[in-house]
Amino acid sequence: MKQLLSKRIQEVPESFIRSILKVANQPDVISFAGGLPSAELFPIDALEKACAKVLKNNGKQALQYASSEGDDQLRRWIAGRYLSQQSLTISPNNILITNGSQQALDLLGKVLLDKGDSIVIERPGYLGAIQAFSLYQPTMHSVSINNQGMILSELEHVLTKHQPKLVYTVPNFQNPTGVSYSQQNREQLVTLVLGSKTLLIQDDPYGELRFSGQKKSNFMSLLPEQTILLGSFSKVITPSFRLGWVVAPDWLIKPLVIAKQAADLHTNYFSQRIIFQYLQDNSIDLHIEKISQFYASKKAAMMQSIKQYFPASVTVAESEGGMFLWLTLPVGVSAMALFDQAIKQKVAFVPGKPFYIGDDEVDNTLRLSYVTMDEVAINKGIKVLADCINQILANTKRG
Ligand SMILES: Cc1ncc(COP(=O)(O)O)c(C=O)c1O
């Protein structure tokens, strides 16, 4: 019966990370694998109060079907946040509330991509975007990133040769590498895209989780006509409400709303109302500050353990915030082999391979999330990884 499946779905890669998470989420595993926000900081009491208030004051409305665009008050709040945090003037009419920013990726694929259309994704890139776009069967061109951002010569080549419909970026504390595009890289990237028929997507779930360094320009301020923004409450309040959004120009927002109607009519209205109530009654700035400080100390703990235990030949990409560290092992040390060894000792992480498309030679990178485990577990887990690396290195030398 498998032949009944569409070609579309048969070509979509299974999320390797989701498969890993099944193992990694077992209680006795020290997991650096998932991109799970730290549950200790979920504002449970405040959400309980917000929930009760919504039910008491607006229960009838909050439990009813609602508009596909999303709650007006919440959209206005998001527009206000862009203004206060990034000096961006955005009309609430250009904001569509989605089921997490993940759904925004799917909707963008739906309304923009025909089979064979060219798109650009980062190399390495966010697996969820690769998976979401894959369903629409585009031709994906990956452009490498380093600690300054996209390699512009590679981007220019792809833009000239393939005129991609979109360039997908996570310029702040990228998933998987944790790196951010420099100001200069952003400005130069924009000059390459300006005036073309290419859209630039800035997916930004981690942007507010900055521990150090300076905030950089949002692509919307540099390239307003061609930029699409994605945002999310997942990493700053809670992921389970599945609340995200897309900011798109007038000509695109209407088709996105139609695609949204066809997909699910609207995003869970009850959770929109609860989040809005929460935002009214609490300081999101204080909460984000608390998360950032907590994550910064975990990152410092992980860096400290890496310094203490890992061979100097392992390098770590520079990161000023977010949730991830990106490591490069000495050439010849396979991250997949490391994973196999580490998981036997109940330590999990994500090997880099799935973040590269059609590119099998890159086997010595890996992603570590520092936010989920406490500092004792971080130290213990990193020590186990170091022992495994040293053992693989010793075996390689002997071999
Ligand atoms: C870069 C990036 N985009 C989008 C998402 C999806 O987030 P959500 O759908 O929870 O908003 C994630 C989740 O980890 C992510 O890392």
The ligand as a MOL file (V3000), in Angstrom:
LIG
                    3D

  0  0  0     0  0            999 V3000
M  V30 BEGIN CTAB
M  V30 COUNTS 16 16 0 0 0
M  V30 BEGIN ATOM
M  V30 1 C 15.4760 28.1950 13.4990 0
M  V30 2 C 14.1630 27.6830 13.9550 0
M  V30 3 N 13.0560 28.0460 13.3060 0
M  V30 4 C 11.8490 27.6100 13.6890 0
M  V30 5 C 11.6960 26.7600 14.7580 0
M  V30 6 C 10.3210 26.2850 15.1220 0
M  V30 7 O 9.8760 26.8850 16.2710 0
M  V30 8 P 8.3430 26.9780 16.6970 0
M  V30 9 O 7.5340 26.2910 15.6550 0
M  V30 10 O 8.2650 26.3180 18.0100 0
M  V30 11 O 8.0390 28.4280 16.7460 0
M  V30 12 C 12.8240 26.3480 15.4710 0
M  V30 13 C 12.6850 25.4200 16.6000 0
M  V30 14 O 13.5810 24.9430 17.2050 0
M  V30 15 C 14.0890 26.8220 15.0570 0
M  V30 16 O 15.2170 26.4590 15.6840 0
M  V30 END ATOM
M  V30 BEGIN BOND
M  V30 1 1 1 2
M  V30 2 1 2 3
M  V30 3 2 2 15
M  V30 4 2 3 4
M  V30 5 1 4 5
M  V30 6 1 5 6
M  V30 7 2 5 12
M  V30 8 1 6 7
M  V30 9 1 7 8
M  V30 10 2 8 9
M  V30 11 1 8 10
M  V30 12 1 8 11
M  V30 13 1 12 13
M  V30 14 1 12 15
M  V30 15 2 13 14
M  V30 16 1 15 16
M  V30 END BOND
M  V30 END CTAB
M  END
